[in-house]
């Protein structure tokens, strides 16, 4: 599985659970992925985490590859941030349905880790920090 596949699957699960996904606070995404990278329960299908590099020049970790991918999702209109203050990511329903089909064919261990990632995202996104 690639970083892109994982982000898409995570976004659709968060969308379906109605979790607010920050657009203006990208640092929360970086904190989430930093925490997931450290998770010992991650299976070998998520080996892209091993290659993610986090920079600590600021107050929190930042991964350029993750940042580039989040912005690419917005640029190619897969996700939108056209809410009143451009502060949240929303997923277009047709895209959500397409991405959700990918999750259906995942093995149970992958689904379990994705659900753990959703819970961690909910915690970080709602509290504003890891």
N, C-alpha and C positions, 0 to 999 in steps of 0.2 A: 504494500500500500504506500502511496506517496503522500507527501504533506498536503498537496492539493486535494486528493481524494478524502483524506481525513478531515480537512477543514470543511469541505462541502457536506460531508456526512454529519459532522458536528453542528453545522449551521442549520441543516434541515431539522435535526432533532431539537435544537433550541427553539427554532421557529414553531415546530409542532407543539412544544411545551409552553409556548408563549413567554419565553425568557427574553427580556430586553437585551439585545446585543449592541454594545457600545460602538459607535463609529468615531465619536470625538475623543474618546478615552482609549486609544489603541494600546496604551500601556497595560490595560487589564487583559488584553489578549496575550501579550507577551508574558505577563505573570502566569496566566493559565498554562501556556505551553511550557514555560520553565518548570512549573510544578509537575506537569504530566511527564516531562522528560525525566524527572527524578523518580518517578513511580516504579517500584520494583515489580509490580504486577503486569507491566506492559509486556505483551508477547512479541515474538520475533517478527510478526507481520508489521509491526510499527517501528521498524528499525530506522526509519528516516529521522527519528528523534535523536539518534546517536550523532547525526551529521549537522544538527541545528546548532549554530554558534550564537551565544548570547553575549552581548556587549554590556558592560556595567559602567559606562562613562557617566551615566545619569543616576537618578534616584532609584531606578528599577531596571530589570533586565530588558534588553531589546534584541530581537532577532531580525536582521534585515530581510532574510528570505521570507519569513512570516509576514512582515510588513509589506513586502512587494506583492505577495499573493493576496492579501486582504485588499490592497488597493486595486489589483488587477480584477478582482471580482466586481468591484464597484465600477471600474472603467468599462468592462465588457457588458455591463447591465445585468449581470446575474443576480446581484443584490442591489438594493436601493438605499439611499439615505436621504430621501426627499421628504421626511417627516418635517414638521414645522421648524425644528431647530437644527436639522441635519446632525442629530446626536445619536441616532440609533440606526442599525442596519435592519432592513426588512427584506424578506425573501419573496419573490414573485411566485404566486401559487403554481403556475405551470412548471417553473423550475423546481419548486419544492417537491412536486409529484415525481418529476424525473429523477431527482437525486434520491428520493425516498426509496425508489425501486432498487437502487444499488445496495441499500442497507438490508433489504429483504434476503439477499443471497449471501450475506456474510455468515461466517461460522459463529457459533454461540460465544466463544471466547472473545472474538472481535466485538460483537454486540455488547458483551458485558463491559469491556473496557470503554466503549463509546458511551454507555450509560454512566459509567463512573466519571468520564470526562464532562458529561452534561451536568452532573451533580456538582462537580468542582467549578464549572463555569458559572452555574447559578450562584454558588457561594461567592465567588470572586466578583462577578458582575453586580450582584446585589449589594455587597458590602463595600465595593470600591477598592479592594485590595486582597492579596492572598492571605 
